[in-house]
Amino acid sequence: MADSVHDEIAKSLAKKFRTEYKKWKGIDIVTPDRVIEVETKKGGIQQGIEQVEKSPKARYLAVNEINIENALEATEGTGIGIMGPTGRIIKKAGRKG
């Protein structure tokens, strides 16, 4: 079965950050200094925020191009950063504002 857009983005980011994609367990990508949750649907953005918000590491949502604006809006004031599907950081993660 072909990978979904979500899986393609997650695998690509895991390779870029030299870690594994945890498909069935918690946050999609965990590195020593950041956590990344991949969301490809507008309706999943809030769930993605809830997934990463309690992590002490730098927190990111990775979204496909069409959801960048939605993610920026949803994460305003949360300290959660946004990255595009290739890992390009659009909004740097910070602390809660």
C-alpha positions as a LaTeX table, in Angstrom:
\begin{tabular}{lrrr}
\hline
Residue & $x$ (\AA) & $y$ (\AA) & $z$ (\AA) \\
\hline
Met1 & 0.00 & 0.00 & 0.00 \\
Ala2 & 1.31 & 3.45 & $-0.88$ \\
Asp3 & 2.29 & 5.84 & 1.89 \\
Ser4 & $-0.12$ & 8.64 & 2.76 \\
Val5 & 1.03 & 12.26 & 2.42 \\
His6 & 1.42 & 12.26 & 6.21 \\
Asp7 & 3.70 & 9.21 & 6.12 \\
Glu8 & 5.76 & 10.59 & 3.23 \\
Ile9 & 6.40 & 13.87 & 5.09 \\
Ala10 & 7.13 & 12.09 & 8.38 \\
Lys11 & 9.59 & 9.65 & 6.77 \\
Ser12 & 11.34 & 12.45 & 4.93 \\
Leu13 & 11.69 & 14.54 & 8.11 \\
Ala14 & 12.87 & 11.54 & 10.13 \\
Lys15 & 15.58 & 10.92 & 7.54 \\
Lys16 & 16.56 & 14.61 & 7.53 \\
Phe17 & 16.85 & 14.70 & 11.34 \\
Arg18 & 18.52 & 11.26 & 11.48 \\
Thr19 & 15.91 & 9.58 & 13.63 \\
Glu20 & 12.98 & 7.25 & 13.18 \\
Tyr21 & 9.34 & 7.94 & 12.43 \\
Lys22 & 7.21 & 6.54 & 15.24 \\
Lys23 & 4.16 & 5.75 & 13.14 \\
Trp24 & 2.03 & 4.10 & 15.81 \\
Lys25 & 3.33 & 5.66 & 19.01 \\
Gly26 & 2.85 & 9.19 & 20.35 \\
Ile27 & 4.67 & 12.08 & 18.69 \\
Asp28 & 5.73 & 11.30 & 15.12 \\
Ile29 & 9.38 & 12.40 & 15.34 \\
Val30 & 11.50 & 12.84 & 18.46 \\
Thr31 & 15.10 & 14.06 & 18.36 \\
Pro32 & 17.35 & 14.90 & 21.31 \\
Asp33 & 16.33 & 18.57 & 21.14 \\
Arg34 & 12.92 & 18.73 & 19.42 \\
Val35 & 9.60 & 17.00 & 18.86 \\
Ile36 & 7.75 & 17.15 & 15.55 \\
Glu37 & 4.13 & 16.21 & 14.93 \\
Val38 & 3.10 & 15.95 & 11.28 \\
Glu39 & $-0.37$ & 17.18 & 10.32 \\
Thr40 & $-1.74$ & 17.18 & 6.77 \\
Lys41 & $-5.37$ & 18.05 & 7.44 \\
Lys42 & $-6.75$ & 21.28 & 8.90 \\
Gly43 & $-8.90$ & 19.26 & 11.30 \\
Gly44 & $-5.82$ & 17.55 & 12.77 \\
Ile45 & $-3.90$ & 20.70 & 13.66 \\
Gln46 & $-5.49$ & 21.09 & 17.11 \\
Gln47 & $-4.80$ & 17.44 & 17.91 \\
Gly48 & $-1.19$ & 17.96 & 16.81 \\
Ile49 & $-0.86$ & 20.94 & 19.14 \\
Glu50 & $-2.19$ & 18.88 & 22.05 \\
Gln51 & 0.27 & 16.11 & 21.17 \\
Val52 & 3.39 & 18.33 & 21.48 \\
Glu53 & 2.36 & 21.11 & 23.89 \\
Lys54 & 3.58 & 19.42 & 27.08 \\
Ser55 & 7.02 & 18.47 & 25.75 \\
Pro56 & 10.01 & 20.22 & 27.38 \\
Lys57 & 11.86 & 20.12 & 24.04 \\
Ala58 & 11.42 & 22.56 & 21.14 \\
Arg59 & 7.95 & 21.79 & 19.78 \\
Tyr60 & 7.03 & 21.82 & 16.10 \\
Leu61 & 4.12 & 21.04 & 13.85 \\
Ala62 & 5.15 & 20.02 & 10.36 \\
Val63 & 2.40 & 20.75 & 7.86 \\
Asn64 & 1.86 & 20.51 & 4.13 \\
Glu65 & 1.91 & 23.76 & 2.13 \\
Ile66 & $-1.88$ & 24.25 & 2.10 \\
Asn67 & $-2.04$ & 24.19 & 5.92 \\
Ile68 & 0.77 & 26.60 & 6.76 \\
Glu69 & $-1.56$ & 29.56 & 7.34 \\
Asn70 & $-3.99$ & 27.41 & 9.37 \\
Ala71 & $-1.13$ & 26.15 & 11.56 \\
Leu72 & 0.31 & 29.64 & 12.07 \\
Glu73 & $-3.10$ & 30.86 & 13.21 \\
Ala74 & $-3.74$ & 27.87 & 15.50 \\
Thr75 & $-0.34$ & 28.04 & 17.21 \\
Glu76 & $-0.25$ & 31.79 & 17.84 \\
Gly77 & 0.88 & 32.45 & 21.41 \\
Thr78 & 1.63 & 28.77 & 22.15 \\
Gly79 & 5.39 & 28.72 & 21.57 \\
Ile80 & 4.91 & 25.88 & 19.09 \\
Gly81 & 6.90 & 26.31 & 15.90 \\
Ile82 & 5.83 & 25.50 & 12.35 \\
Met83 & 7.84 & 23.79 & 9.66 \\
Gly84 & 6.95 & 23.02 & 6.09 \\
Pro85 & 6.88 & 19.51 & 4.59 \\
Thr86 & 10.63 & 19.61 & 3.83 \\
Gly87 & 11.64 & 20.68 & 7.34 \\
Arg88 & 12.10 & 24.36 & 6.49 \\
Ile89 & 11.28 & 26.32 & 9.64 \\
Ile90 & 8.54 & 28.86 & 9.02 \\
Lys91 & 8.06 & 29.89 & 12.65 \\
Lys92 & 10.72 & 29.12 & 15.22 \\
Ala93 & 9.63 & 27.31 & 18.37 \\
Gly94 & 9.79 & 29.33 & 21.56 \\
Arg95 & 8.30 & 29.24 & 25.00 \\
Lys96 & 4.64 & 29.94 & 25.72 \\
Gly97 & 3.89 & 33.60 & 25.30 \\
\hline
\end{tabular}
